[in-house]
Amino acid sequence: MTKKEFTKTTTNVSKSRSRNKHDGFGKYKLKNEEQAKEFIRFALEPELLDKIDVDNLKVVPDSHVNEVFCSSYADVLYEIPFKDRKKSLIIFVLIELKTDSYRWTALQVLNYVSMIWMYFFNQARSAAIKKDATAEEKLKFRQLELPMVIPIVLHYGKRPFKAPLQMIKLVNVTQGMEKYIPDFSLMLLDLADPKLLKKSEGNRIEVFFKTLNTAFESNEKNFLNKIKEIYKLLESTLHTERSKEEWNDAFRYWMSSAHCNLKYDDLSKFEKEIIGDKNMPTILERFLKEKLKVCQKQIRAEGREEGIEKGIEKGRAEGREKGRAEGRAEGRAEGVVLTILNILQKRFDSVPKELQDRLYKKTDLDYLDSLTGKALTCLSIEEFSKSLKLSRK
């Protein structure tokens, strides 16, 4: 991003929330094997749970998912064996994460299911038609039965999911012709439905569901109350690694994706209050330190890249060697300034034009690196501006 681009987008950055942040968190948690088992035990009917071996559930790796779908289309895929080992049957559970009521969800998921079936069909067929195919491979293809696939849509958003869950509702059907439409429907878990959250109470999956649900709360008071509720659910077990990880993951997710416009510092103060240990570093403080290290590495890398480009441009007019050196320095400095501005924008919603202009005049890279740390830890935009005024660099 250039100085011009930052200026154009500065009023919109704090409001932008990427769907990928929500899906990324949901996918990350559901790929945890223990979380996956809890989710399946909550989602599926008791009659089906009696027939499958959830303890031996396997999360299908991304590499295999990509092979099946030719790209990273599906969100999460589980492979679960049936308890009757003699049949060697498996069931696939396909989980599609949604933050909106996409009308064509049923068609989209039907396509995913077809891809799974085509994958097994093509694997068996390829083995059966090769020149050195064995009698067993040919028989396996002739007797092939496609695996059962249960599609689940996990919706977490502000409004209830309203899209059709059955294919027939997406097709212009003449009365009496319904039997020619694929009999396909989705299982919906809608976190916007209070009944579902109520059902999850007392279940370990409750923390996961409420963490997702809380991110969409835009009212500050309600948002903080929901965080307190989740902390209380984990409080008695926070000495365990599992609960520590859940609290840590939840807080980081809210910091990056929450619809409530609380500042980082407000969250940090609130976390200290509910934990009750004023001297213990908060998740936010640890997060900011980690982010500072990452930022500094990115600054060096991005500045080097941009500096080379600028150097080449200047080199045409002033001499290649001299131009590269000057351009590299200018590019790296501008890269650091943009990083600082983005941090301030995220934390305090807006950055005064006068402060932006003063920052762009700074060229000392070591000094700019120190300002990156200040941007992450200052309590207000005024405090950051004051430290900039006091400096002579």
C-alpha positions as CSV (number, residue, x, y, z in Angstrom):
1,M,0.0,0.0,0.0
2,T,1.3,3.4,-0.9
3,K,0.9,6.7,0.9
4,K,-1.8,7.7,-1.5
5,E,-3.7,4.4,-1.1
6,F,-3.5,4.7,2.7
7,T,-5.0,8.2,2.6
8,K,-7.9,6.9,0.4
9,T,-8.8,4.0,2.7
10,T,-8.0,5.5,6.1
11,T,-11.7,6.0,7.0
12,N,-12.7,2.5,6.0
13,V,-10.0,0.3,7.5
14,S,-11.6,0.2,11.0
15,K,-14.9,-0.9,9.6
16,S,-13.7,-3.6,7.2
17,R,-14.1,-7.2,8.5
18,S,-13.0,-10.0,6.2
19,R,-15.2,-13.1,6.0
20,N,-11.9,-15.1,5.9
21,K,-11.1,-14.1,9.5
22,H,-14.3,-15.7,10.7
23,D,-14.0,-18.7,8.5
24,G,-10.3,-19.1,9.3
25,F,-11.0,-19.3,13.1
26,G,-13.9,-21.7,12.6
27,K,-11.9,-23.9,10.3
28,Y,-8.9,-23.8,12.6
29,K,-11.0,-24.9,15.6
30,L,-12.9,-27.6,13.8
31,K,-9.7,-29.1,12.5
32,N,-8.6,-29.9,16.0
33,E,-9.4,-33.6,16.5
34,E,-10.9,-33.3,20.0
35,Q,-13.0,-30.3,19.0
36,A,-14.1,-32.2,15.9
37,K,-15.3,-35.2,18.0
38,E,-17.2,-32.9,20.4
39,F,-18.8,-31.1,17.4
40,I,-19.9,-34.4,15.8
41,R,-21.4,-35.8,19.0
42,F,-23.4,-32.5,19.4
43,A,-24.5,-32.2,15.8
44,L,-25.5,-35.8,14.7
45,E,-28.7,-37.6,15.8
46,P,-28.3,-40.3,18.5
47,E,-29.4,-43.0,16.1
48,L,-26.5,-42.2,13.8
49,L,-24.0,-41.8,16.6
50,D,-24.8,-45.4,17.7
51,K,-23.6,-46.7,14.4
52,I,-20.4,-44.7,13.9
53,D,-17.1,-44.8,15.7
54,V,-16.5,-41.1,16.6
55,D,-13.5,-42.0,18.7
56,N,-11.7,-43.0,15.5
57,L,-12.7,-39.8,13.6
58,K,-10.0,-38.5,11.3
59,V,-9.8,-34.9,10.0
60,V,-9.0,-35.1,6.3
61,P,-5.8,-33.2,5.7
62,D,-5.9,-30.1,3.6
63,S,-3.6,-31.7,1.0
64,H,-6.2,-34.5,0.5
65,V,-9.1,-32.1,0.6
66,N,-7.4,-30.2,-2.2
67,E,-6.9,-33.4,-4.2
68,V,-10.6,-34.2,-3.9
69,F,-11.9,-30.8,-4.7
70,C,-9.1,-29.7,-7.1
71,S,-8.9,-26.5,-4.9
72,S,-9.6,-25.4,-1.4
73,Y,-13.4,-25.2,-1.8
74,A,-14.7,-27.1,1.1
75,D,-14.1,-25.9,4.7
76,V,-13.7,-29.1,6.7
77,L,-14.0,-32.8,5.9
78,Y,-14.1,-35.6,8.5
79,E,-13.8,-39.4,7.8
80,I,-15.6,-41.6,10.4
81,P,-15.7,-45.4,10.3
82,F,-18.8,-47.4,11.0
83,K,-18.7,-49.6,14.1
84,D,-19.4,-52.7,12.0
85,R,-15.8,-53.2,10.9
86,K,-16.8,-56.1,8.7
87,K,-18.3,-53.7,6.2
88,S,-15.3,-51.4,6.3
89,L,-17.7,-48.5,5.6
90,I,-16.9,-44.9,6.2
91,I,-19.0,-41.7,6.5
92,F,-17.8,-38.3,5.4
93,V,-19.0,-35.2,7.2
94,L,-18.7,-32.1,5.1
95,I,-18.8,-28.9,7.1
96,E,-19.5,-25.6,5.2
97,L,-19.0,-22.4,7.3
98,K,-21.3,-19.5,6.5
99,T,-21.5,-16.0,7.8
100,D,-24.4,-15.0,5.5
101,S,-27.5,-16.5,4.0
102,Y,-26.0,-17.4,0.6
103,R,-29.1,-18.4,-1.5
104,W,-27.2,-21.1,-3.5
105,T,-25.7,-22.9,-0.5
106,A,-27.6,-26.1,-1.2
107,L,-26.3,-26.2,-4.8
108,Q,-22.8,-25.3,-3.7
109,V,-22.7,-28.2,-1.1
110,L,-24.3,-30.6,-3.5
111,N,-21.5,-29.9,-5.9
112,Y,-19.0,-30.7,-3.1
113,V,-20.7,-34.0,-2.4
114,S,-20.6,-34.9,-6.1
115,M,-16.8,-34.1,-6.1
116,I,-16.3,-36.5,-3.2
117,W,-18.2,-39.3,-5.0
118,M,-16.4,-38.6,-8.3
119,Y,-13.1,-38.8,-6.5
120,F,-13.8,-42.3,-5.2
121,F,-15.3,-43.3,-8.6
122,N,-12.2,-42.1,-10.5
123,Q,-9.8,-43.8,-8.1
124,A,-11.5,-47.1,-8.4
125,R,-12.0,-46.8,-12.2
126,S,-8.4,-45.8,-12.8
127,A,-7.2,-48.9,-10.9
128,A,-9.6,-51.2,-12.8
129,I,-8.8,-50.1,-16.4
130,K,-5.0,-49.9,-16.2
131,K,-3.1,-52.5,-18.2
132,D,-1.9,-54.5,-15.3
133,A,-5.1,-54.3,-13.2
134,T,-5.7,-57.2,-10.9
135,A,-8.9,-59.2,-10.8
136,E,-9.4,-57.8,-7.3
137,E,-9.2,-54.2,-8.6
138,K,-11.6,-54.9,-11.4
139,L,-14.1,-56.6,-9.0
140,K,-13.7,-53.7,-6.5
141,F,-14.8,-51.2,-9.2
142,R,-17.7,-53.4,-10.3
143,Q,-19.0,-53.6,-6.7
144,L,-18.1,-50.0,-5.8
145,E,-20.5,-48.3,-3.4
146,L,-20.0,-44.6,-2.9
147,P,-19.5,-43.4,0.7
148,M,-22.2,-41.7,2.7
149,V,-21.7,-37.9,3.0
150,I,-23.5,-35.8,5.6
151,P,-23.4,-32.1,4.7
152,I,-23.6,-29.7,7.7
153,V,-23.8,-25.9,7.3
154,L,-22.5,-24.1,10.4
155,H,-23.9,-20.6,10.2
156,Y,-22.6,-17.8,12.5
157,G,-23.8,-14.3,11.8
158,K,-25.9,-11.5,13.1
159,R,-29.1,-12.6,11.4
160,P,-30.7,-16.1,11.1
161,F,-29.8,-18.2,8.1
162,K,-32.7,-17.9,5.6
163,A,-31.4,-19.6,2.4
164,P,-33.2,-22.9,1.2
165,L,-31.8,-26.1,2.7
166,Q,-33.3,-28.3,0.0
167,M,-32.4,-28.4,-3.7
168,I,-36.1,-28.7,-4.7
169,K,-36.7,-25.2,-3.4
170,L,-34.1,-23.8,-5.9
171,V,-35.6,-25.5,-8.9
172,N,-38.6,-24.4,-11.0
173,V,-40.6,-27.6,-10.6
174,T,-43.9,-28.4,-12.3
175,Q,-46.4,-30.1,-10.0
176,G,-46.1,-33.9,-10.2
177,M,-42.5,-33.8,-11.4
178,E,-40.8,-33.5,-8.0
179,K,-39.4,-37.1,-8.2
180,Y,-36.9,-36.0,-10.9
181,I,-35.2,-33.5,-8.6
182,P,-32.3,-34.7,-6.5
183,D,-33.6,-35.5,-3.0
184,F,-30.9,-33.5,-1.2
185,S,-31.1,-31.4,1.9
186,L,-28.6,-29.9,4.4
187,M,-28.3,-30.1,8.1
188,L,-28.2,-26.5,9.5
189,L,-26.6,-25.4,12.8
190,D,-27.5,-21.8,13.1
191,L,-25.7,-19.9,15.9
192,A,-28.1,-17.0,15.4
193,D,-30.8,-19.3,16.8
194,P,-31.0,-18.9,20.6
195,K,-32.4,-22.5,20.9
196,L,-29.2,-23.9,19.5
197,L,-27.0,-22.0,22.0
198,K,-29.3,-23.1,24.8
199,K,-29.0,-26.7,23.6
200,S,-25.2,-26.4,23.7
201,E,-25.1,-25.3,27.4
202,G,-23.2,-27.7,29.6
203,N,-21.5,-29.2,26.5
204,R,-17.8,-28.5,25.8
205,I,-18.8,-27.2,22.3
206,E,-20.6,-24.3,24.1
207,V,-17.4,-22.3,24.4
208,F,-16.7,-22.6,20.7
209,F,-20.2,-21.6,19.6
210,K,-20.4,-18.7,22.0
211,T,-16.9,-17.5,20.9
212,L,-18.2,-17.3,17.3
213,N,-21.5,-15.7,18.3
214,T,-19.8,-13.0,20.4
215,A,-17.7,-11.7,17.5
216,F,-20.9,-10.5,15.8
217,E,-22.1,-8.5,18.8
218,S,-21.8,-4.8,17.9
219,N,-23.1,-3.4,21.2
220,E,-20.1,-2.7,23.6
221,K,-21.9,-3.6,26.8
222,N,-23.4,-6.8,25.4
223,F,-20.1,-7.7,23.9
224,L,-18.2,-7.4,27.2
225,N,-20.9,-9.3,29.1
226,K,-20.7,-12.2,26.6
227,I,-16.9,-12.3,27.1
228,K,-17.5,-12.6,30.9
229,E,-19.9,-15.5,30.3
230,I,-17.3,-17.4,28.3
231,Y,-14.6,-16.7,30.9
232,K,-16.8,-18.1,33.6
233,L,-17.3,-21.3,31.5
234,L,-13.5,-21.7,31.4
235,E,-12.5,-20.3,34.8
236,S,-12.6,-23.5,36.8
237,T,-10.3,-25.3,34.3
238,L,-8.0,-22.4,33.2
239,H,-5.1,-24.3,34.8
240,T,-5.4,-26.9,32.0
241,E,-3.7,-26.4,28.7
242,R,-7.0,-27.0,26.8
243,S,-8.8,-24.2,28.6
244,K,-5.9,-21.8,28.3
245,E,-5.7,-22.5,24.6
246,E,-9.5,-21.9,24.2
247,W,-9.3,-18.6,26.0
248,N,-6.2,-17.5,24.1
249,D,-7.7,-18.4,20.7
250,A,-11.0,-16.7,21.6
251,F,-9.4,-13.4,22.6
252,R,-7.2,-13.3,19.6
253,Y,-10.2,-14.0,17.3
254,W,-12.2,-11.1,18.9
255,M,-9.2,-8.7,18.6
256,S,-9.0,-9.3,14.9
257,S,-12.7,-9.9,13.9
258,A,-15.1,-8.5,16.5
259,H,-17.8,-6.2,15.1
260,C,-17.8,-4.2,18.3
261,N,-15.4,-1.1,17.9
262,L,-13.6,-1.5,21.2
263,K,-10.0,-0.4,21.2
264,Y,-7.2,-2.9,22.0
265,D,-6.5,-1.0,25.2
266,D,-10.1,-1.3,26.3
267,L,-10.0,-5.1,25.8
268,S,-6.7,-5.4,27.7
269,K,-8.1,-3.4,30.6
270,F,-11.2,-5.6,30.6
271,E,-9.2,-8.8,30.5
272,K,-7.2,-7.7,33.5
273,E,-10.4,-6.9,35.4
274,I,-12.1,-10.3,34.8
275,I,-8.9,-12.3,35.5
276,G,-8.2,-10.2,38.6
277,D,-4.4,-10.3,38.3
278,K,-3.2,-6.8,37.5
279,N,0.4,-7.9,37.2
280,M,-0.1,-10.8,34.8
281,P,0.5,-10.0,31.1
282,T,-2.8,-10.1,29.2
283,I,-3.2,-12.1,26.0
284,L,-3.4,-8.7,24.3
285,E,0.0,-7.6,25.6
286,R,1.6,-10.9,24.5
287,F,-0.2,-10.6,21.2
288,L,1.2,-7.1,20.6
289,K,4.7,-8.1,21.4
290,E,4.5,-11.0,18.9
291,K,3.0,-8.6,16.3
292,L,5.8,-6.1,16.9
293,K,8.4,-8.8,16.0
294,V,6.5,-9.8,12.9
295,C,6.0,-6.2,11.9
296,Q,9.7,-5.5,12.1
297,K,10.6,-8.5,10.0
298,Q,8.0,-7.5,7.4
299,I,9.2,-3.9,7.4
300,R,12.7,-5.0,6.5
301,A,11.5,-7.4,3.8
302,E,8.9,-5.0,2.3
303,G,11.2,-2.0,2.5
304,R,14.0,-4.0,0.8
305,E,11.6,-5.0,-2.0
306,E,10.1,-1.5,-2.5
307,G,13.5,0.1,-2.1
308,I,15.0,-1.9,-5.0
309,E,12.1,-0.8,-7.3
310,K,12.5,2.8,-6.3
311,G,16.3,2.6,-6.7
312,I,15.9,1.3,-10.2
313,E,13.6,4.2,-11.1
314,K,16.0,6.8,-9.7
315,G,19.0,5.0,-11.2
316,R,17.8,5.8,-14.7
317,A,18.2,9.5,-14.0
318,E,21.0,9.7,-11.4
319,G,23.1,6.6,-12.0
320,R,22.1,3.0,-11.2
321,E,24.2,2.5,-8.0
322,K,23.4,5.8,-6.3
323,G,19.8,5.5,-7.3
324,R,19.4,2.1,-5.8
325,A,20.9,3.1,-2.5
326,E,18.8,6.2,-2.1
327,G,15.6,4.5,-3.4
328,R,16.1,1.5,-1.1
329,A,16.4,3.8,1.9
330,E,13.3,5.9,0.9
331,G,11.3,2.7,0.2
332,R,12.2,1.1,3.5
333,A,11.3,4.2,5.4
334,E,8.0,4.6,3.7
335,G,7.2,0.9,4.3
336,V,7.8,1.4,8.0
337,V,5.6,4.6,8.1
338,L,2.8,2.7,6.4
339,T,3.0,-0.1,9.0
340,I,2.9,2.5,11.8
341,L,-0.1,4.2,10.3
342,N,-2.0,0.9,9.8
343,I,-1.4,0.0,13.5
344,L,-2.6,3.4,14.7
345,Q,-5.6,3.2,12.4
346,K,-6.6,-0.2,13.7
347,R,-6.2,0.9,17.4
348,F,-7.6,4.4,17.3
349,D,-9.9,4.4,14.2
350,S,-8.3,7.5,12.6
351,V,-4.9,9.2,12.2
352,P,-4.8,13.0,11.9
353,K,-3.5,14.2,8.6
354,E,-0.9,16.4,10.3
355,L,0.5,13.4,12.1
356,Q,0.6,11.4,8.9
357,D,2.6,14.2,7.2
358,R,5.1,14.4,10.1
359,L,5.7,10.7,10.0
360,Y,6.4,10.7,6.3
361,K,9.2,13.2,6.9
362,K,11.1,10.8,9.1
363,T,13.8,8.8,7.4
364,D,15.9,7.3,10.2
365,L,15.0,3.5,10.1
366,D,16.1,2.7,13.6
367,Y,14.0,5.6,14.9
368,L,11.0,4.4,12.8
369,D,11.4,0.9,14.2
370,S,11.1,2.3,17.7
371,L,8.0,4.2,16.7
372,T,6.4,0.9,15.6
373,G,6.7,-0.4,19.1
374,K,5.3,2.9,20.4
375,A,2.3,2.6,18.0
376,L,1.5,-0.8,19.5
377,T,1.8,0.2,23.2
378,C,0.7,3.9,23.5
379,L,-2.5,4.5,25.3
380,S,-3.8,7.2,22.9
381,I,-3.1,8.8,19.6
382,E,-2.3,12.0,21.5
383,E,0.4,10.1,23.5
384,F,2.0,8.8,20.2
385,S,1.8,12.3,18.7
386,K,3.5,13.9,21.8
387,S,6.4,11.4,21.6
388,L,6.9,12.3,18.0
389,K,6.9,16.1,18.8
390,L,9.5,15.6,21.5
391,S,11.9,13.8,19.2
392,R,14.5,15.6,17.2
393,K,15.1,12.8,14.7
